[in-house]
Amino acid sequence: MTDQRTYLEVKRTVDDRALNRRVLERFVEGLDARSSPVRIVEIGAGIGTMIARLAAWDCLPDEVAYRAVDRDAESVRYARERVPEWLEDAGYAVERLEDDRGGTTLLARSGGQRLEVTLEVADGFEIEDRADAVIASAVLDIVDLERAVPAIEALLEPDGLLYAPITFDGGTTFAPPDPADDRIERRYHHHMDAVRSAGGSRVGRELLWRLPDAGWSVLEAGGSDWVVRPRAEGARAGTETETEMEYPDGERSFLEGLLETIDGALAELETDERESGIGDLEPAERRRWLERRRNELESGELVFVAHNLDVLARPPE
Ligand SMILES: C[S@@+](CC[C@H](N)C(=O)[O-])C[C@H]1O[C@@H](n2cnc3c(N)ncnc32)[C@H](O)[C@@H]1O
């Protein structure tokens, strides 16, 4: 069983490869143009990998106040342990300041850079603040947009920025091909759209019309597909040496977590009357598909691609 923390940790390298560099560059330019300290609020920050990434990739302006919130207390506890190490790996000296209410502030310095990070448990759409930028990474596809968009607008300065990378946009594909793939994908997306309490399978493209409809300007958008595939270990060109296929950086457990999620969603659909109209899939066929995918994962043959979009937008004036 892959827990949420492990899943988010191994997701980091998958996201690193996927993030759309054009959208990220425009976001970084936007941050650089703000006056110091630049106030960033991250909603649904999980275990804090975005903070670590922006620091490691030198994407942050000289002076930043970064408020990271997640409603999952376990993820925030994990972030409080791991973010200091990750910032140190990125070359920062980190001081940990605890407040009386059990909150944690990290004061991280590197050369002329000062980064203050607070990590807290909260519903990101209920907090009050004023921010130059709001980040919601892999979040807007699992929440109610009707509630999220106005809440983000209320947090942002009028010329602030919403950066919403890794927003799922309706593509879940595996290779090698299997006859049940299309039905599995259709059902998995149907579960997101009709059974899960919020979110949807095409939120990436939905942002591209919903935000302008609500008076926002979409400044930049682009694909950020996840591609997870095994690589040859110890392969040497031109030799007959047998090579082991292995997933990089623990990404095997990312795929294990994902197969579990898909199977859980499909099993739920089988007991749910809302499944009508999305084609037949017998429980035995679902189990066969899952077993095949798990075996391919074990033997290093499974390839996975998911379609996401990164969006950078400015709230209405
Ligand atoms: C798929 S995870 C992404 C985590 C992180 N952004 C990342 O990319 O690794 C979605 C996160 O959003 C959080 N979340 C969902 N709704 C939230 C809300 N209303 N307020 C705060 N966090 C929320 C979940 O607890 C979860 O940690």
The ligand as an SDF file (V2000), in Angstrom:
LIG
                    3D

 27 29  0  0  0  0  0  0  0  0999 V2000
   -2.5960   15.6830   -5.4000 C   0  0  0  0  0  0  0  0  0  0  0  0
   -2.1200   16.4540   -3.8890 S   0  0  0  0  0  0  0  0  0  0  0  0
   -0.8970   17.6080   -4.4920 C   0  0  0  0  0  0  0  0  0  0  0  0
    0.0490   18.0400   -3.4210 C   0  0  0  0  0  0  0  0  0  0  0  0
    1.1530   18.9690   -3.8900 C   0  0  0  0  0  0  0  0  0  0  0  0
    0.6290   20.2220   -4.4120 N   0  0  0  0  0  0  0  0  0  0  0  0
    1.9860   18.2670   -4.9240 C   0  0  0  0  0  0  0  0  0  0  0  0
    1.8280   18.5730   -6.1160 O   0  0  0  0  0  0  0  0  0  0  0  0
    2.7820   17.3990   -4.5600 O   0  0  0  0  0  0  0  0  0  0  0  0
   -3.4740   17.5340   -3.4970 C   0  0  0  0  0  0  0  0  0  0  0  0
   -3.3210   18.1660   -2.1350 C   0  0  0  0  0  0  0  0  0  0  0  0
   -4.3240   19.1580   -1.9820 O   0  0  0  0  0  0  0  0  0  0  0  0
   -4.7540   19.1370   -0.6370 C   0  0  0  0  0  0  0  0  0  0  0  0
   -6.0550   19.8240   -0.5770 N   0  0  0  0  0  0  0  0  0  0  0  0
   -7.1990   19.5050   -1.2120 C   0  0  0  0  0  0  0  0  0  0  0  0
   -8.1640   20.3990   -0.9350 N   0  0  0  0  0  0  0  0  0  0  0  0
   -7.6190   21.3230   -0.1060 C   0  0  0  0  0  0  0  0  0  0  0  0
   -8.1030   22.4910    0.5260 C   0  0  0  0  0  0  0  0  0  0  0  0
   -9.3740   22.8850    0.3760 N   0  0  0  0  0  0  0  0  0  0  0  0
   -7.2510   23.1950    1.2970 N   0  0  0  0  0  0  0  0  0  0  0  0
   -5.9770   22.7990    1.4690 C   0  0  0  0  0  0  0  0  0  0  0  0
   -5.4620   21.6900    0.9030 N   0  0  0  0  0  0  0  0  0  0  0  0
   -6.2630   20.9580    0.1160 C   0  0  0  0  0  0  0  0  0  0  0  0
   -4.7570   17.6610   -0.2840 C   0  0  0  0  0  0  0  0  0  0  0  0
   -4.7330   17.4560    1.1090 O   0  0  0  0  0  0  0  0  0  0  0  0
   -3.4790   17.1910   -0.9790 C   0  0  0  0  0  0  0  0  0  0  0  0
   -2.3570   17.2880   -0.1460 O   0  0  0  0  0  0  0  0  0  0  0  0
  1  2  1  0
  2  3  1  0
  2 10  1  0
  3  4  1  0
  4  5  1  0
  5  6  1  0
  5  7  1  0
  7  8  2  0
  7  9  1  0
 10 11  1  0
 11 12  1  0
 11 26  1  0
 12 13  1  0
 13 14  1  0
 13 24  1  0
 14 15  1  0
 14 23  1  0
 15 16  2  0
 16 17  1  0
 17 18  1  0
 17 23  2  0
 18 19  1  0
 18 20  2  0
 20 21  1  0
 21 22  2  0
 22 23  1  0
 24 25  1  0
 24 26  1  0
 26 27  1  0
M  CHG  2   2   1   9  -1
M  END
$$$$
